[in-house]
């Protein structure tokens, strides 16, 4: 699967903790493409990354929406889910 990331999403991925080496390799290989960044993941790597990022998402108790600090992670999870179908 190929995921189109913004610069903010790519920065968030680089700050994520406990990313497995196979996924870190793919993040390091991200290439710019027309104002976005393309992340290539296998289905297994996509599932692995989505599960890991779920630990990084925090929600605002008042709104139930991701906090500004974790919104990029929530968006990446959404994009992975869309790419799997």
C-alpha atoms as an extended CHARMM CRD file, in Angstrom:
* protein
*
        85  EXT
         1         1  UNK       CA              0.0000000000        0.0000000000        0.0000000000  PROA      1               0.0000000000
         2         2  UNK       CA              1.0830000000        3.5750000000       -0.6000000000  PROA      2               0.0000000000
         3         3  UNK       CA              0.0790000000        6.2790000000        1.8540000000  PROA      3               0.0000000000
         4         4  UNK       CA              0.2860000000        9.9960000000        1.0230000000  PROA      4               0.0000000000
         5         5  UNK       CA              1.5820000000       11.8860000000        4.0550000000  PROA      5               0.0000000000
         6         6  UNK       CA              1.8910000000       15.5620000000        4.8250000000  PROA      6               0.0000000000
         7         7  UNK       CA              5.1070000000       16.9360000000        6.2920000000  PROA      7               0.0000000000
         8         8  UNK       CA              3.4120000000       17.0920000000        9.7230000000  PROA      8               0.0000000000
         9         9  UNK       CA              2.4340000000       13.4080000000        9.5120000000  PROA      9               0.0000000000
        10        10  UNK       CA              5.9540000000       12.4160000000        8.5020000000  PROA      10              0.0000000000
        11        11  UNK       CA              7.4010000000       14.4090000000       11.4100000000  PROA      11              0.0000000000
        12        12  UNK       CA              4.9600000000       12.6820000000       13.7870000000  PROA      12              0.0000000000
        13        13  UNK       CA              6.0000000000        9.2520000000       12.4760000000  PROA      13              0.0000000000
        14        14  UNK       CA              9.6430000000       10.0720000000       13.0350000000  PROA      14              0.0000000000
        15        15  UNK       CA              8.8180000000       10.9530000000       16.6730000000  PROA      15              0.0000000000
        16        16  UNK       CA              6.7480000000        7.8150000000       17.3620000000  PROA      16              0.0000000000
        17        17  UNK       CA              8.1690000000        5.4300000000       19.9380000000  PROA      17              0.0000000000
        18        18  UNK       CA              8.8300000000        1.6970000000       19.5830000000  PROA      18              0.0000000000
        19        19  UNK       CA              8.5140000000        1.5550000000       15.7780000000  PROA      19              0.0000000000
        20        20  UNK       CA              9.6930000000       -1.8830000000       14.5580000000  PROA      20              0.0000000000
        21        21  UNK       CA             12.8400000000       -1.9220000000       12.3920000000  PROA      21              0.0000000000
        22        22  UNK       CA             11.0110000000       -3.0380000000        9.2380000000  PROA      22              0.0000000000
        23        23  UNK       CA              8.6130000000       -0.0910000000        9.4670000000  PROA      23              0.0000000000
        24        24  UNK       CA             11.4180000000        2.3230000000       10.4470000000  PROA      24              0.0000000000
        25        25  UNK       CA             13.1850000000        1.3250000000        7.2390000000  PROA      25              0.0000000000
        26        26  UNK       CA             10.1100000000        2.2500000000        5.1850000000  PROA      26              0.0000000000
        27        27  UNK       CA              9.7090000000        5.5750000000        7.0130000000  PROA      27              0.0000000000
        28        28  UNK       CA             13.3660000000        6.3880000000        6.3260000000  PROA      28              0.0000000000
        29        29  UNK       CA             12.7810000000        5.6430000000        2.6240000000  PROA      29              0.0000000000
        30        30  UNK       CA              9.8200000000        8.0230000000        2.2560000000  PROA      30              0.0000000000
        31        31  UNK       CA             10.1020000000       10.0470000000       -0.9340000000  PROA      31              0.0000000000
        32        32  UNK       CA              8.6410000000       13.4650000000       -1.6900000000  PROA      32              0.0000000000
        33        33  UNK       CA              6.1010000000       13.4680000000       -4.4930000000  PROA      33              0.0000000000
        34        34  UNK       CA              4.3920000000       16.7000000000       -5.5630000000  PROA      34              0.0000000000
        35        35  UNK       CA              4.0540000000       18.3040000000       -2.1440000000  PROA      35              0.0000000000
        36        36  UNK       CA              3.2530000000       15.0870000000       -0.3090000000  PROA      36              0.0000000000
        37        37  UNK       CA              5.3680000000       12.2070000000        0.9150000000  PROA      37              0.0000000000
        38        38  UNK       CA              4.7760000000        8.6120000000       -0.1900000000  PROA      38              0.0000000000
        39        39  UNK       CA              5.1000000000        5.8820000000        2.4190000000  PROA      39              0.0000000000
        40        40  UNK       CA              5.1250000000        2.3620000000        1.0130000000  PROA      40              0.0000000000
        41        41  UNK       CA              4.0360000000       -0.4040000000        3.3910000000  PROA      41              0.0000000000
        42        42  UNK       CA              3.0850000000       -4.0370000000        2.9930000000  PROA      42              0.0000000000
        43        43  UNK       CA             -0.3040000000       -4.9890000000        4.4310000000  PROA      43              0.0000000000
        44        44  UNK       CA              1.4230000000       -6.4960000000        7.4650000000  PROA      44              0.0000000000
        45        45  UNK       CA              3.5560000000       -3.3800000000        8.0100000000  PROA      45              0.0000000000
        46        46  UNK       CA              0.4570000000       -1.2030000000        7.6720000000  PROA      46              0.0000000000
        47        47  UNK       CA             -1.3880000000       -3.2060000000       10.3100000000  PROA      47              0.0000000000
        48        48  UNK       CA              1.6800000000       -3.1760000000       12.5340000000  PROA      48              0.0000000000
        49        49  UNK       CA              2.0340000000        0.6150000000       12.2400000000  PROA      49              0.0000000000
        50        50  UNK       CA             -1.6810000000        1.2850000000       12.7680000000  PROA      50              0.0000000000
        51        51  UNK       CA             -1.7190000000       -0.8170000000       15.9340000000  PROA      51              0.0000000000
        52        52  UNK       CA              1.3880000000        0.9230000000       17.2440000000  PROA      52              0.0000000000
        53        53  UNK       CA              0.0380000000        4.4070000000       16.5050000000  PROA      53              0.0000000000
        54        54  UNK       CA             -3.1710000000        3.6560000000       18.3910000000  PROA      54              0.0000000000
        55        55  UNK       CA             -1.0510000000        3.8090000000       21.5620000000  PROA      55              0.0000000000
        56        56  UNK       CA              0.0030000000        7.3460000000       20.6140000000  PROA      56              0.0000000000
        57        57  UNK       CA             -3.5040000000        8.7470000000       20.0440000000  PROA      57              0.0000000000
        58        58  UNK       CA             -4.9470000000       10.7330000000       22.9290000000  PROA      58              0.0000000000
        59        59  UNK       CA             -8.4470000000       12.1800000000       22.9030000000  PROA      59              0.0000000000
        60        60  UNK       CA             -9.8590000000       15.3180000000       24.4260000000  PROA      60              0.0000000000
        61        61  UNK       CA            -12.3780000000       14.2150000000       27.0730000000  PROA      61              0.0000000000
        62        62  UNK       CA            -14.6900000000       17.1160000000       26.2460000000  PROA      62              0.0000000000
        63        63  UNK       CA            -14.9180000000       16.4530000000       22.4950000000  PROA      63              0.0000000000
        64        64  UNK       CA            -13.8120000000       12.8470000000       22.0760000000  PROA      64              0.0000000000
        65        65  UNK       CA            -11.5730000000       13.9790000000       19.2040000000  PROA      65              0.0000000000
        66        66  UNK       CA             -7.8130000000       13.4350000000       19.0110000000  PROA      66              0.0000000000
        67        67  UNK       CA             -5.7330000000       16.0900000000       20.7390000000  PROA      67              0.0000000000
        68        68  UNK       CA             -3.7180000000       18.4030000000       18.4570000000  PROA      68              0.0000000000
        69        69  UNK       CA             -0.5500000000       16.5110000000       19.4210000000  PROA      69              0.0000000000
        70        70  UNK       CA             -1.9740000000       13.1640000000       18.3430000000  PROA      70              0.0000000000
        71        71  UNK       CA             -4.2070000000       14.1730000000       15.4150000000  PROA      71              0.0000000000
        72        72  UNK       CA             -1.5020000000       13.2540000000       12.8850000000  PROA      72              0.0000000000
        73        73  UNK       CA             -1.3580000000        9.7010000000       14.2840000000  PROA      73              0.0000000000
        74        74  UNK       CA             -5.1450000000        9.3560000000       14.0750000000  PROA      74              0.0000000000
        75        75  UNK       CA             -5.0800000000       10.5520000000       10.4600000000  PROA      75              0.0000000000
        76        76  UNK       CA             -2.3370000000        8.0600000000        9.5270000000  PROA      76              0.0000000000
        77        77  UNK       CA             -4.3840000000        5.2460000000       11.0940000000  PROA      77              0.0000000000
        78        78  UNK       CA             -7.3890000000        6.3570000000        9.0260000000  PROA      78              0.0000000000
        79        79  UNK       CA             -5.3260000000        6.4350000000        5.8090000000  PROA      79              0.0000000000
        80        80  UNK       CA             -3.9260000000        2.9640000000        6.4680000000  PROA      80              0.0000000000
        81        81  UNK       CA             -7.4560000000        1.6630000000        7.0320000000  PROA      81              0.0000000000
        82        82  UNK       CA             -8.6380000000        3.1540000000        3.7440000000  PROA      82              0.0000000000
        83        83  UNK       CA             -5.6510000000        1.7410000000        1.8420000000  PROA      83              0.0000000000
        84        84  UNK       CA             -6.3400000000       -1.7720000000        3.1280000000  PROA      84              0.0000000000
        85        85  UNK       CA             -9.7370000000       -1.9150000000        1.4220000000  PROA      85              0.0000000000
